[in-house]
Amino acid sequence: MTARGPLSAALVCLAIVASPPASGYLKVGSEVESGSIVGIRWEQMPIRYHITNRDVSGVSAPELQTAVGRAFASWMDVPAVDISAAFDGFTSAEPFAEDGVSVIGFRARPDMDRTLGAATWAIDMVTGEILESDIFLNSTFEWSVAAGGEANRFDVESIALHEIGHLLGLGHSALGETEERSGGGRTVLGKRAVMFPIAFPRGNTEDRSLESDDRAGISDIYGDRDQRTLGAISGRVTLNGRGLFGAHVTAFNQHTGDLVGGFTLNSQGGFVIAGLAPGLYIVRVEPLDDTDLDSFFDEDADVNIDFRPAYYTKLVAVPAGGSSGSIEIRVQPK
């Protein structure tokens, strides 16, 4: 049995993703027939995809294919991650048609005037396996594949890299800062993850390169389970002795400068941040009180934002191939 999943959260329009309860990363989740929530993922490799044979202003279909190929390669190049993809040719098929084929292409959606792109999935409702995934880029906007970017146009490779992260099963990262615009929406002040839900402005190409948070998240889904080079931090966040759901937890490596985020994803306030290089980490927790919660959680999720940011009282040691052991971060109400 298969089901078509909802649109993934796009880069400008902030949509909803589901997440399984057992991991610190926001992976896209699905409720399967057993009633449990599982993180969706591809089991069959390579992931085969087609490109819609449509040119738009500034970008031909072959240029789109080249940019998409580079974006796939960025995810495949993450060390110890088992992902492969293969371009199966150009097609007249449109993305988001339930045709059993994964299609990436441009579509004009003037009604989605804050959406640069989005992804959707067909999922095996018994196992959570992804069977098909489509991505569309909104040709209502102006696009570019220029090597250094192009003023007044959005960068195809940057947006494709984000959407392919969704295609692979990743949700959003909260490692970024924004401010509200007077006309609606938000402007990015800075971010440390391609999977942050808001795009950089036109002409910017910084999101062509994955950050440490993106690499850790994809390793959580497709990492080689036998590798012994990385470690994890696990624990819980509590307020007055009770666990917090939806708190944002970050781990900062003092030596490398890597910053990796996760979330508490159960009523006990439990979290796991994996894919970490061995070393000492500063661990911080904060509420998601300066962003749109539906960029990260289902609208009916009981996310607690009524607490003050806090640090764990000690540096946390992460060993190669192991875990820090469970830590507890106690926070205070606002």
C-alpha positions as CSV (number, residue, x, y, z in Angstrom):
1,M,0.0,0.0,0.0
2,T,1.3,3.4,-0.9
3,A,0.3,7.0,0.1
4,R,1.2,10.3,-1.3
5,G,2.9,12.5,1.3
6,P,2.3,16.2,1.9
7,L,4.4,18.9,0.3
8,S,7.6,19.2,2.2
9,A,8.4,22.5,3.8
10,A,9.6,24.8,1.0
11,L,12.3,27.4,1.3
12,V,10.2,30.5,1.4
13,C,6.7,29.1,2.2
14,L,6.9,27.5,5.6
15,A,5.0,24.2,5.5
16,I,4.6,21.3,7.9
17,V,6.8,18.2,8.3
18,A,6.2,15.3,10.6
19,S,8.9,13.8,12.7
20,P,9.5,10.4,14.3
21,P,9.9,10.5,18.1
22,A,13.2,8.6,18.5
23,S,15.8,10.9,17.0
24,G,17.2,14.4,17.5
25,Y,16.9,15.4,13.9
26,L,13.7,16.4,12.2
27,K,13.3,13.6,9.7
28,V,10.1,13.4,7.7
29,G,7.9,10.8,9.3
30,S,4.9,8.7,8.3
31,E,2.4,6.8,10.3
32,V,2.4,3.3,9.0
33,E,-0.3,0.6,9.2
34,S,1.0,-0.7,12.5
35,G,0.2,2.7,14.0
36,S,3.8,3.7,14.7
37,I,5.7,6.7,13.3
38,V,8.7,5.8,11.2
39,G,11.2,8.0,9.5
40,I,10.9,7.7,5.7
41,R,13.9,6.7,3.6
42,W,15.0,5.2,0.3
43,E,15.9,1.5,0.4
44,Q,16.5,1.0,-3.3
45,M,19.7,2.6,-4.7
46,P,20.4,4.4,-6.9
47,I,17.5,6.8,-6.6
48,R,16.3,7.2,-10.2
49,Y,14.9,10.5,-11.4
50,H,13.8,12.4,-14.5
51,I,13.9,16.1,-15.4
52,T,10.9,17.8,-17.0
53,N,11.9,18.9,-20.5
54,R,10.9,22.5,-20.0
55,D,13.1,25.6,-20.3
56,V,12.4,28.7,-18.3
57,S,13.8,32.2,-18.5
58,G,17.5,31.9,-17.8
59,V,17.6,28.1,-17.4
60,S,17.3,25.3,-19.9
61,A,16.2,21.8,-19.0
62,P,19.8,20.5,-19.5
63,E,21.1,23.3,-17.3
64,L,18.6,22.3,-14.6
65,Q,19.8,18.7,-14.9
66,T,23.4,19.7,-14.5
67,A,22.6,21.7,-11.3
68,V,20.5,19.0,-9.9
69,G,23.3,16.5,-10.6
70,R,25.7,18.6,-8.6
71,A,23.2,18.9,-5.7
72,F,22.8,15.1,-5.5
73,A,26.5,14.7,-5.6
74,S,26.9,17.0,-2.6
75,W,24.7,14.7,-0.5
76,M,26.3,11.6,-1.9
77,D,29.8,13.0,-1.0
78,V,29.1,13.1,2.7
79,P,31.5,10.5,4.3
80,A,30.2,7.1,5.2
81,V,26.7,7.8,3.8
82,D,25.1,5.2,1.5
83,I,23.3,7.3,-1.1
84,S,23.4,7.1,-4.9
85,A,21.3,8.7,-7.6
86,A,21.0,8.2,-11.4
87,F,19.5,10.6,-14.0
88,D,17.1,8.6,-16.2
89,G,16.5,11.2,-18.9
90,F,14.2,14.0,-19.8
91,T,10.4,13.6,-19.7
92,S,7.2,15.4,-20.6
93,A,5.8,14.4,-17.2
94,E,5.2,17.0,-14.5
95,P,6.4,16.9,-10.9
96,F,3.6,16.1,-8.4
97,A,1.9,13.7,-10.9
98,E,1.3,10.3,-9.2
99,D,2.9,8.3,-12.0
100,G,5.4,6.1,-10.2
101,V,8.3,8.2,-11.5
102,S,10.4,10.6,-9.6
103,V,10.4,13.9,-11.5
104,I,12.2,17.2,-10.9
105,G,11.2,20.3,-12.9
106,F,9.9,23.8,-13.2
107,R,6.2,24.6,-12.8
108,A,4.5,28.0,-12.7
109,R,2.6,28.4,-9.4
110,P,1.8,32.1,-9.0
111,D,-0.6,31.2,-6.3
112,M,2.3,30.1,-4.2
113,D,4.0,33.4,-4.2
114,R,6.3,32.7,-1.2
115,T,7.3,29.2,-2.3
116,L,10.5,28.7,-4.3
117,G,10.3,24.9,-4.4
118,A,8.8,21.9,-2.6
119,A,9.0,18.1,-2.6
120,T,6.5,15.3,-2.1
121,W,6.7,11.5,-1.7
122,A,4.9,8.3,-2.4
123,I,5.5,6.0,0.6
124,D,5.1,2.4,1.4
125,M,2.6,2.6,4.3
126,V,3.8,-0.7,5.8
127,T,7.5,0.1,6.0
128,G,7.9,3.8,5.4
129,E,10.1,3.2,2.3
130,I,10.1,6.1,-0.2
131,L,8.9,4.8,-3.6
132,E,8.8,8.0,-5.5
133,S,9.6,11.7,-4.8
134,D,9.0,14.7,-7.0
135,I,10.4,18.2,-6.7
136,F,9.1,21.4,-8.4
137,L,10.8,24.8,-8.6
138,N,8.4,27.6,-9.0
139,S,9.0,29.4,-12.4
140,T,7.0,32.3,-11.2
141,F,10.4,33.4,-9.8
142,E,13.5,34.3,-11.9
143,W,16.2,31.6,-11.7
144,S,19.9,31.4,-12.5
145,V,22.6,28.7,-13.0
146,A,25.5,31.3,-13.3
147,A,28.7,30.1,-11.6
148,G,28.8,33.2,-9.3
149,G,25.1,33.7,-9.0
150,E,23.1,36.4,-10.7
151,A,21.5,39.5,-9.2
152,N,17.7,39.5,-8.9
153,R,17.6,35.7,-9.6
154,F,17.5,32.7,-7.2
155,D,20.2,30.1,-7.5
156,V,18.9,26.8,-8.9
157,E,21.6,24.6,-7.3
158,S,21.1,26.1,-3.8
159,I,17.3,25.5,-3.8
160,A,17.7,22.1,-5.4
161,L,20.2,21.1,-2.6
162,H,17.6,22.0,0.0
163,E,14.8,20.2,-1.7
164,I,16.8,17.1,-2.4
165,G,17.5,17.0,1.4
166,H,13.7,16.7,1.8
167,L,13.5,14.1,-1.0
168,L,16.0,12.1,1.0
169,G,13.9,12.3,4.2
170,L,15.2,15.3,6.1
171,G,13.1,17.9,7.7
172,H,14.2,21.4,8.7
173,S,17.1,22.7,10.7
174,A,16.6,25.6,13.2
175,L,20.2,26.8,12.9
176,G,19.5,30.3,11.6
177,E,18.3,33.7,12.5
178,T,15.7,35.8,10.7
179,E,13.7,39.0,11.1
180,E,10.2,39.7,10.0
181,R,9.6,41.8,6.9
182,S,7.1,44.6,7.0
183,G,5.3,43.1,4.1
184,G,5.1,39.6,5.5
185,G,7.5,36.7,5.6
186,R,11.1,36.7,7.0
187,T,14.5,37.7,5.9
188,V,17.6,35.6,6.7
189,L,20.2,37.3,8.9
190,G,22.4,34.2,8.9
191,K,22.3,30.4,9.0
192,R,24.4,27.4,9.5
193,A,22.4,24.8,7.6
194,V,21.2,24.3,4.0
195,M,18.1,22.7,5.6
196,F,17.1,25.9,7.4
197,P,13.6,26.7,6.1
198,I,14.2,30.2,4.7
199,A,16.3,30.9,1.6
200,F,19.1,33.4,1.2
201,P,18.1,36.4,-1.0
202,R,18.4,36.5,-4.8
203,G,22.0,36.3,-6.2
204,N,23.3,34.4,-3.2
205,T,25.0,31.0,-3.7
206,E,26.1,30.1,-0.2
207,D,23.6,27.3,0.0
208,R,25.5,25.2,-2.6
209,S,27.6,23.8,0.2
210,L,26.4,21.5,3.0
211,E,27.1,22.6,6.6
212,S,28.0,20.3,9.5
213,D,24.4,20.2,10.6
214,D,23.2,18.9,7.2
215,R,26.0,16.3,7.1
216,A,25.1,15.0,10.6
217,G,21.4,14.8,9.8
218,I,21.8,12.8,6.6
219,S,24.3,10.5,8.4
220,D,21.5,9.8,10.9
221,I,19.3,8.4,8.1
222,Y,21.8,6.8,5.7
223,G,25.1,6.5,7.6
224,D,27.1,3.4,7.6
225,R,26.1,1.7,10.9
226,D,29.5,-0.1,11.1
227,Q,31.6,3.1,11.0
228,R,33.3,4.0,14.3
229,T,34.6,7.5,13.6
230,L,31.7,9.5,14.9
231,G,29.9,9.8,18.2
232,A,26.7,11.2,19.8
233,I,25.3,13.3,22.6
234,S,22.1,12.1,24.2
235,G,20.0,13.3,27.1
236,R,16.8,15.1,28.1
237,V,15.6,18.6,28.7
238,T,13.5,19.2,31.8
239,L,11.4,22.0,33.3
240,N,10.5,21.5,36.9
241,G,11.4,17.9,36.6
242,R,9.2,17.3,33.5
243,G,10.3,16.7,30.0
244,L,10.0,19.3,27.3
245,F,8.8,18.5,23.8
246,G,10.1,20.6,20.9
247,A,13.1,22.3,22.5
248,H,16.0,23.1,20.2
249,V,19.3,21.6,21.4
250,T,22.7,22.6,19.9
251,A,26.2,21.1,20.2
252,F,29.2,23.3,19.4
253,N,32.6,21.8,18.9
254,Q,35.2,24.2,20.3
255,H,38.0,22.7,18.2
256,T,36.4,22.5,14.7
257,G,33.8,25.2,15.1
258,D,31.1,22.7,13.9
259,L,27.6,23.5,15.1
260,V,24.9,20.7,15.0
261,G,21.3,21.0,16.2
262,G,18.6,18.7,17.2
263,F,15.2,18.7,19.0
264,T,13.6,17.0,21.9
265,L,11.1,14.8,20.3
266,N,9.1,13.0,23.0
267,S,7.2,13.9,26.2
268,Q,10.3,12.9,28.3
269,G,12.3,15.7,26.7
270,G,14.7,13.1,25.1
271,F,17.1,14.0,22.4
272,V,20.0,12.5,20.5
273,I,22.5,14.5,18.4
274,A,24.5,12.0,16.3
275,G,27.1,12.2,13.6
276,L,29.5,14.2,15.8
277,A,33.3,14.3,15.4
278,P,35.0,13.2,18.7
279,G,35.8,16.1,21.0
280,L,34.5,18.5,23.6
281,Y,31.1,20.2,23.0
282,I,29.2,23.1,24.5
283,V,25.6,22.1,24.7
284,R,22.8,24.7,24.7
285,V,19.0,24.5,24.7
286,E,16.6,27.2,23.6
287,P,12.9,27.6,22.8
288,L,11.7,28.0,19.2
289,D,10.1,31.3,20.1
290,D,11.5,33.4,17.2
291,T,10.3,31.4,14.3
292,D,7.2,29.8,12.8
293,L,6.6,26.5,14.6
294,D,4.9,24.9,11.6
295,S,8.2,25.0,9.8
296,F,9.3,22.2,12.1
297,F,6.3,20.5,13.6
298,D,2.7,19.5,12.9
299,E,0.3,22.3,13.8
300,D,-1.2,20.2,16.6
301,A,2.1,19.4,18.2
302,D,2.4,20.5,21.8
303,V,5.6,22.5,21.6
304,N,6.7,24.2,24.8
305,I,8.4,27.6,24.3
306,D,7.8,29.0,27.7
307,F,11.4,28.6,29.1
308,R,14.7,30.4,29.1
309,P,17.7,29.3,27.1
310,A,20.3,27.4,29.1
311,Y,23.6,25.7,28.8
312,Y,24.6,22.3,30.2
313,T,26.8,23.0,33.1
314,K,29.9,21.1,31.8
315,L,31.7,20.5,28.6
316,V,30.4,17.2,27.0
317,A,32.9,14.7,25.8
318,V,32.0,12.7,22.7
319,P,34.1,9.6,22.0
320,A,34.6,8.0,18.6
321,G,32.0,5.4,18.0
322,G,30.2,6.0,21.2
323,S,27.9,8.3,23.2
324,S,28.4,11.0,25.8
325,G,26.1,9.1,28.1
326,S,22.8,10.7,29.1
327,I,22.9,14.3,30.2
328,E,20.1,16.4,31.7
329,I,19.7,20.1,30.9
330,R,17.4,21.8,33.4
331,V,15.7,25.0,32.2
332,Q,13.8,27.7,34.0
333,P,10.4,29.2,33.1
334,K,10.4,32.7,31.5
